[in-house]
């Protein structure tokens, strides 16, 4: 097999939706949480990030706070599965974005209303990510 994926990796200082083209998902284990200035105020460093942290948008930051709480220091050592959502809009255009599908350290699925546009909210569900501590293997549930 000749893997074409390495040829389409975007040149960027962060993980972005183009890194997950083609239905690819990634499960990450957080190693550091940084609060930054600017439009993307949170950087989640993770094992093997190659210097390209995940910088969640506001909706996914709301999911993180709703599920794990507001103390970002407690996120270190926790894991989540990320995927590309082609329906994410920015500035009125479909641009695609990164969404969280599963998170560790939760008991049951959580559904919350996230802002889709100024006048519309839409349900979003995140499911538990199970970790087999003996083998440190991650499994998605549901």
C-alpha positions in Angstrom: 0.0 0.0 0.0 1.2 3.5 -0.8 -0.2 5.7 2.0 -1.1 9.1 0.7 -2.0 10.6 4.1 1.5 12.1 4.8 1.3 14.1 1.6 -1.8 16.0 2.7 -0.8 17.1 6.2 -1.4 20.8 6.5 1.5 23.1 7.5 0.3 24.5 10.8 1.3 25.1 14.4 -1.8 23.2 15.7 -4.0 20.2 14.8 -6.7 21.2 12.5 -9.7 19.6 10.7 -7.6 18.8 7.6 -5.5 16.5 9.7 -8.6 14.3 10.0 -9.8 14.2 6.4 -11.3 10.9 5.2 -13.2 9.9 8.3 -10.0 9.4 10.4 -10.3 9.8 14.1 -7.6 10.2 16.7 -7.6 9.4 20.4 -5.3 11.7 22.4 -4.0 11.6 26.0 -3.5 15.1 27.4 -0.1 16.0 28.8 -0.5 19.8 29.3 -3.2 22.5 29.3 -2.2 26.0 28.4 -4.3 29.2 28.5 -3.2 31.6 25.8 -4.1 35.1 24.5 -6.1 35.5 21.3 -8.9 33.9 19.5 -7.9 30.3 20.5 -7.2 30.7 24.2 -6.7 27.0 25.0 -4.0 24.6 23.8 -4.2 20.9 24.8 -0.8 19.3 24.3 -1.0 15.5 24.0 1.3 12.5 23.7 2.8 12.4 20.3 1.5 15.8 19.2 4.7 16.7 17.3 4.4 20.3 18.6 0.9 20.7 17.1 -1.5 20.9 20.1 -5.3 20.6 19.8 -6.9 24.1 20.2 -10.6 23.4 20.8 -13.1 26.0 19.6 -15.6 27.5 22.0 -18.2 24.8 21.6 -15.8 22.0 22.4 -14.4 24.1 25.3 -18.0 24.2 26.6 -18.1 20.4 26.2 -14.8 20.0 28.1 -16.0 22.2 31.0 -19.4 20.5 31.1 -18.0 17.0 31.3 -14.6 17.5 33.1 -15.2 20.8 35.0 -13.4 24.1 34.8 -10.0 23.2 36.3 -7.9 22.5 33.2 -5.1 21.1 35.3 -7.3 18.1 36.0 -7.4 17.3 32.3 -3.8 16.1 32.3 -3.7 12.3 31.9 -7.3 12.2 30.5 -8.1 11.1 27.0 -10.6 12.0 24.2 -11.4 10.9 20.7 -11.5 13.6 18.0 -13.0 13.6 14.6 -13.6 15.9 11.7 -17.1 17.4 11.3 -17.6 18.8 7.8 -20.7 20.7 9.0 -18.8 23.1 11.2 -19.4 26.7 10.0 -17.2 29.7 10.6 -18.1 33.2 9.4 -21.1 31.8 7.5 -19.1 29.3 5.5 -18.8 25.5 5.9 -15.2 25.1 6.8 -15.1 21.8 8.8 -13.9 21.5 12.3 -12.7 19.2 15.0 -15.3 17.7 17.4 -15.0 15.4 20.5 -16.9 12.1 20.2 -15.6 10.3 23.4 -14.0 11.3 26.6 -12.5 9.4 29.5 -13.5 10.0 33.1 -17.2 10.0 32.5 -19.9 7.5 33.6 -22.5 7.9 30.9 -23.1 9.8 27.6 -23.7 13.5 28.0 -25.9 15.5 25.7 -26.0 19.3 25.7 -27.3 22.0 23.4 -24.5 23.8 21.5 -24.8 27.0 19.5 -25.0 26.3 15.8 -25.8 29.9 14.7 -27.0 33.0 16.5 -30.6 31.8 16.4 -30.1 28.1 16.6 -28.9 25.5 19.1 -28.4 21.8 18.4 -28.0 18.8 20.6 -24.5 17.4 20.8 -23.6 14.1 22.6 -20.2 12.9 23.8 -19.8 9.3 25.0 -17.5 7.6 27.5 -14.1 6.5 26.4 -13.2 3.4 28.3 -9.6 2.7 29.3 -8.2 -0.7 30.1 -5.7 0.4 32.7 -3.7 -2.9 32.6 -2.8 -2.5 28.9 -3.5 1.3 28.8 -5.7 0.6 25.8 -8.5 3.0 24.9 -11.9 1.7 23.7 -14.8 3.8 22.6 -18.1 2.9 24.1 -21.4 3.3 22.2 
